[in-house]
Structure formats: C-alpha cells, structure tokens
Amino acid sequence: MRQFEQMKDRVNGKSPRTILPVNAGRADRADEIILGIDPSLRGTGYGVIRLARPVPETLAHNTISCPARWERSRCLAHISEVLDDAILQHSPTICVVEGLFYAQNVKTALIMGEARGAALAAVARAGIEIYEIAPRRVKQAIVGYGAAQKAAVAKMVQRMLNLSEPPAPDAADALALALAHAQANLRRTLMPSKRI
C-alpha cells in the first residue's frame, strides 16, 4: 500500500523524484538519440529522444494507427514505412523495443509478434542497435511501480520530458522505453537492457 501511495504522489508531482541527467559521466552519450517502440498491429507507438542536460530532448512521438478494416499485411507494411521515415528524419543511434510478454491467446500473441517483427525489420535495415526491456521493468523504472496503469506512465513521461501535455498512451509507452533504457545504462544498480 505504501508503494502505491508513493507512486501516486510521484505521478501527481507531490513527491520529488530524482531524475538523473541520463548522459552524466559519459561525454559520448551527449549525442545519443534513442528510438523507443511499443509495437501493436493497430496502434504502434514510437518516441525519439536525444540525451541532453538537464533532461532529455523529445524529438518526436506518435502512434502508427491502422484501421480495423485494413488487412494485417497492409498494417505491417504501414508500420515499417512510418518507422523508416522516422529513422531517416531523426537518425537514432539506439532502438529500444518492448520485450515479449505472456499472452494466453495464441492468435493475439502471433499478431503482436508480426507487428514487432515489422518494426524490428525497419530498425535492423538501418543498422541500428536494438535492445528490449520487459514492460514491468519499464513501468518500475519510470513510475516506480511495475503494474502501473498507462495513464500514470503517460503523466510521468510528461513530467520527465517537460512536455506540455501527456503523450498518447502508445507513444507514452514508447518514450518510457527510451527513458528506461537511458536510465538503466546510467545507473549500474539497474539491470541493463537486453540487446537483440
């Protein structure tokens, strides 16, 4: 219960959360641009941040939406094309994608895997290093609670990046991935992201 109250206070801005400058201690990190991807067939979120002091700079965030009437193959092509454009525009040096999660429905898991594959193919074509972080680890790193709701993640991402309003849920998750990767590689107390 105490952990939940602390998380609620942080999200509402009542409790100061120490946000370390993610490029502290390494000069070469100053130019690092991180692309976060939260893959989904109908709404893939992506976010791009540049490491900077005192807080990272947000370069882009959006949701790649695919209408329900579109065939899966059209959605997969669209995801790949939009990410190709984002990569070309922002030149990320690292990509962080949401790790696989347990799904009881096999069909859902396969469709999610297809969307993830389309996203990873776009990043791999550009020759960018790819890492993954489990969803619970991202929420723990950003909100302080591994089972936090999407709204709490969006609000904390807004605070951490000094955005005027919370990003859309899928884009917020993608930005959270980028932030969590940056923090994990700065703080040696956290388990680093897994390279794939």
N, C-alpha and C positions, 0 to 999 in steps of 0.2 A: 504494500500500500504506500509506503514511504517513497519508493522508487517512482510510482505512478504520480504522486504529488510533486516530486522534484521535476519530473518530465513535464508536467502540466505548467509548472512555474516557468521553466525554461522556454517553452513554446509561447507563453503569454508575456515573455520579456520581464518577468518579476525577479528572476534569479540570474545573476551574471554567469554566462557560460564562457569559459576561456577558449577563445578561438586563436590558435597559434597561426602566425603567418606561415603559410604552407611552404614557402621557399626559404625559410630561415636556415642558415648554416650551410647552404649549398648554392654557390653562385650560378652553377649551370642550370638550376631549376627555374631561374627567373624567366626564361623564355619558353618554358614548358607549357604546351597547350593540350588540355585533356578533353577528349570527347567521351561523354557518358551516353550509353544506350540502354533503354528499357524496352526490350522487344515484345511485340504483340502483333498479331495479324491485323487487327482493326485499329490499333492505336499505338504505334511505336513512338516512344518519347526519346528525344535526344537533347543534349545540352553540351555546350562547349564553354570551357573556362580557361583563362590564361592565369597562371600563377603570378601574383603580384602582392605588394605590401600596401596597406595593412591587411587587405582582404583580396581574394581572387577577383579578377575582372570577368564578368559574364559577356561572352561574345555572341552567343545565340542560344535559344531554346525554343523547342516547338514539338508538336505532336504530328506524326505522319498518319493521317486519317485515311481509312479505306472504307467506303460504304459497304453495307451488308450485301448489296446486290452484286458487288464485284466478285469474280471468281478468285479463288486463292492464288492462282498463278499471276493474275493481274496485281493483286496486293503485294506479292513477293517482289515482283518487278518494280513496283512503285517504291517500296521501302528501299530497295537497293539504289534506285535512281536518285531519290532525295538525299540519301546518305552520301552518294557520290558527289553531289553538288555541294553539300555541307563540308565535306572533306576538302574539295577543291577550293572553296571560299575561305576556310579558316586554317587549313594546314595543321591539323592536330599532330602532336608528336607521340601521343599515347591514347589508346582507347580502353575504356572500362565498360564491360557489359555485365548485366545482372546474371548471376550464376543460376544454374538449373535448380528447380525446386521440385518437391514431390507432388505429383498430381494423381488423384485417384482415377480420373477419367483418361483412358489411354488416348482417345481421339484428341482431347484438349492438349495433352502433352505433345502429341505429334505435330499439331498445328502450331503450337508455341515453338517447337523445335525448328519448324520450317521458317518461321519469321526470324528466329535467332540466326539461322543459317544464312538467310538473305542479308541480314545486317552484317554478320561476320565476313561474308564474301566481299562486300563492298569495302570493308576496312582492310581485309587481307590483300585485296587488289592494289591498295595504295601503299602497301608495305609498312603499315603502322603496327607497333607492338600492341598486343591485345591481352588484357587482364580480365579476370572475373572476380566478383565479390558476391557472396551469398546475400539474399535480401535481408535476412535478420541482422547480419553484420553491418549492413549499410544503415539500417534504422538505429541500431545501437550506437554507431559512430556519430550520427547526425542528431538524433533526438535523445539518445541515452536510454532507449527502451526498445528492445528487439521486436516487439509486437505492436509498435506504434501505427496509428491509422495514417492513411495517405494525407489527410488534411494537416496533421501535425508535422509530417515530413515537409510538406509544401511551405508551411509557415516558418519552420526553422531554416529551410533553404533561403527563403526570402530574407530573413534576418542575417544569415551568414554572408549573403552576397549583396546586401544592401539594395534589394530590388524594391521598386515602388509598390508592387503587389505580388501576391503569391503566384507562382507559375502554375499552369495547368497540371493536374495530377501526374500524368505520364512524363511530362517534361521535368517536373519537380523531382521525380524518382531518378531520372537520368542525370540531372545536376547533382543530386545527392550521391550518386555513384562516383562522379568525378571528384567531389569534395572528400568522400570517404577514402578514395584511393590516395589523394594528396595527403590526407592526414595519416593514413596507415604507413606511408613511406617516410613521413617526417618523424612520427613517434615510433620508436623501436619497441614500445610496450605493446603495440597492436600487431596482430599477425598481418604480414604484408599480403597484398592482393596476389592471387594465383595467376601466373602467366599461362595463356593458352595459345 
